[in-house]
Each structure stands twice: as C-alpha cells, then as structure tokens.
Amino acid sequence: MIIIAGLGNPGTQYAANRHNIGFMAVDALQRLPSFSPWAKKFKAEISEGEIAGEKILLMKPLTFMNLSGEAVGEAMRFFKVKTGDIIAIHDELDLAPGRARIKIGGGHGGHNGLKSLDAHCGKEYRRLRLGIGHPGDKERVHGHVLGDFAKSDKTWLEPLLDAIADNADLLVKGEDSQLMNKLALAVGVKTEEKPAAKPSKPAAQSHIHQARNSAQPKKLPETGPMAEMLKRMFAKKD
C-alpha cells in the first residue's frame, strides 16, 4: 500500500488557503473512479482506491497542519507501510506559483507539517512540493500561507490539480521526470533552453598531415631533420 497524504488544515475557513493546496490535490485524486467516499479514521479523512495496480490510501489529516504526522503515523503503523511508501503533497514557499518539484527526504524548511511527519514517520518519504510563491517579506509569510488563493490564481491552480489527477500513475510509479514535465505543460511553464555549444577549435595538424593535404598546402619546414624526412616521404619516384 502507498499512503498519499495531503497537508492542510481542516474546516471551511481554511479550505481555500494557500496552505491547503495539499488537501486540494488529494481531493482531485479522490475524484478518480476507483476511490471510495471520504470516511474518518486515523484522525483523518481517508479514501481507499487503486492507481497503476497499487492500493492507495488517501489522507487529509484532521489534526491541523502542525500535528499532521500523528494521523499519517497512525495509518502507517496500522498498515505496516514503510516510510518510502508515503507521499506527502504540500505547499512550498520557495517555488513560484504553479511550479512543482518532487524529492525524497531532505529538510523541512520550516514547514510545520513536514516537521511533524519527520517526527512520526521518518524523513525518507517522497514530497510533492507545489509552489505558492513567497510574499517577499518574512513578516508577511503567515498571512500569505493562511490567505486564500486569488481569483487570478485559478488560471494555473485548477490545471495543476487536474494534471496531478490525470497523471497519478506517474506519481505512484515514481516516474518523477515525466510527471514534472506533465505538470509544467499543464500550467504553461516553459523549460529553459540550453545555450548552443560553442564550436570547437580544429585540432592542430601535424606537418605530415599538412603535406598530404595537397588541396590547401601549408608552409612546411625547409631545413632540418623534419624537412629531410618529408622530402624522402613525398619525393616523386621516377
């Protein structure tokens, strides 16, 4: 079994917050045909289903963000799921809105939901990080993450969530590069083109090679041992 946990805060007052993009992504996955209706267990809303032949448990912890690990850890122990079979989907301040990245392990970067998961589940779980952008000022971070998405954000938010659901098989199978490409295409993120390689300088030619190139003769040594050897090699035979 694979646990896919969206991180967020329960309650209608938080439903549209940037901090709840993890809940939104898991809601999109739950709308896939194989998943059961939401039920309450393990201090969370859960839904069971199947993706790419794997049994999946979707989770939205009801413990609030700072205690997310309590709910996920309880389900992890019940189903005997390894840390590497947990996928956390969460908001990421350090990514521009609409950008997505995925990685295994690493630091929590001050994210309280990840801190809790680290404490209860271990650190080597997979993390699908969904960019919400940074307000530019540390003092404004709290209001930014707990603020609702703007109407203009729908131009990238809805396509991103739909693309996560449409490509859920890539997420489950660990085909991360393909998944990132699909998500980038969905929100219109252009990949950076690599600069053209500088043409390499032609290799220096030896005197013998120059002598053989009769089309464009080069100046050859006229005296010395090399000159005598070249004369013998290319002397016309009677």
Protein Blocks (a to p, Z undefined) as FASTA:
>chain_A
ZZddddddedjklmmgmklmmmmmmmmmmmpmkbccdddeehiacddddeehiacddddd
fkbjklmmmmmmmmmmmnopafklcccddddfkbcehiacddeehiekopaklmmmmmmn
ojkbccddddebjehiaklmmmmmmpccdfklmmmmmmmmmmmmmmmmmmmnopaklmmm
mmmmmnopacdddddddddddddddfklmmmmmmlccdddfedjklmmmmmmmpccZZ
